[in-house]
Amino acid sequence: MTSITEGIVIGGAGGAIAGLTVYLIQYLHCKVNEHTESKRIYEWLSKNTLDQDGKRYRTSRAIASWTNLTIDRVRFLCSKHSKIYLSTGEREDLWSIYELTRS
């Protein structure tokens, strides 16, 4: 009877550890992807804002097109990034690395 109980306890503990390991690996994978994609967006914005046309803001669609991400993914990552700012002007869905300063 004790060997059955020990087997159940060992099996339960092993299953719990395996489940936590899978969860941790998925979480880390998600965070690494977010960091990598956010970095790609930030670098693209830093190279493509304030160009010869004087554009300070870029649309989610333009960013998505150049970084090979979906528009929704770009919106999500830009909204979470501490150095990327949303336009507060008339047009929505514009992003920049330059914060609006009021004088």
C-alpha positions in Angstrom: 0.0 0.0 0.0 2.8 2.4 0.8 4.5 1.7 -2.6 1.3 2.8 -4.4 1.1 6.0 -2.3 4.7 6.7 -2.9 4.2 6.2 -6.7 1.2 8.6 -6.7 3.1 11.2 -4.8 6.2 10.9 -7.0 4.1 10.9 -10.1 2.1 14.0 -8.9 5.3 15.8 -8.0 6.9 15.0 -11.4 3.8 16.1 -13.2 3.7 19.4 -11.3 7.4 20.0 -12.0 6.9 19.2 -15.7 3.9 21.6 -15.9 5.8 24.4 -14.2 8.8 23.9 -16.4 6.6 24.1 -19.6 4.9 27.2 -18.3 8.2 28.9 -17.4 9.7 28.1 -20.9 6.6 29.5 -22.6 6.7 32.6 -20.5 10.4 33.2 -21.2 9.9 32.5 -24.9 7.1 35.1 -25.0 9.2 37.7 -23.2 12.2 37.1 -25.5 10.0 37.5 -28.5 8.5 40.8 -27.1 11.9 42.2 -26.4 13.3 41.2 -29.8 10.3 42.6 -31.7 10.2 45.8 -29.6 13.8 46.4 -30.3 13.2 45.9 -34.0 10.4 48.4 -34.0 12.4 51.0 -32.0 15.4 50.7 -34.2 13.3 51.1 -37.3 11.5 54.1 -35.8 14.9 55.7 -34.9 16.1 55.4 -38.4 12.9 56.4 -40.1 11.5 59.3 -38.1 12.6 62.9 -38.8 13.7 61.9 -42.3 14.0 64.3 -45.3 10.2 64.6 -45.4 10.2 65.8 -41.7 7.9 63.0 -40.6 8.0 62.6 -36.8 5.3 60.0 -36.6 4.8 56.7 -38.4 1.6 54.7 -38.7 1.2 51.2 -37.3 0.7 50.0 -40.8 4.0 51.4 -42.0 5.8 50.0 -39.0 4.2 46.6 -39.5 5.1 46.6 -43.2 8.7 47.3 -42.6 9.2 45.1 -39.5 7.2 42.1 -40.8 4.8 42.1 -37.9 1.0 42.4 -37.8 -0.6 45.7 -37.2 -2.1 44.5 -33.9 1.2 43.2 -32.7 2.9 46.6 -33.6 0.2 48.5 -31.6 0.6 46.2 -28.6 4.4 46.4 -28.6 4.5 50.2 -29.1 2.0 50.7 -26.3 4.2 48.8 -23.9 7.5 50.3 -24.9 8.8 53.0 -22.6 10.5 55.0 -25.4 7.8 54.9 -28.1 5.0 57.4 -27.8 1.5 57.6 -29.3 0.5 60.7 -31.2 -2.0 62.9 -29.4 -3.0 64.8 -32.5 -5.9 64.5 -34.9 -4.8 61.3 -36.5 -4.8 58.2 -34.3 -2.5 55.2 -34.7 0.7 57.2 -35.1 3.9 56.4 -33.2 7.2 58.2 -32.6 10.3 57.9 -30.5 10.1 61.7 -29.8 7.9 62.6 -26.8 5.6 65.6 -27.2 6.9 68.5 -25.1 4.7 71.4 -24.3 6.5 74.8 -24.1 
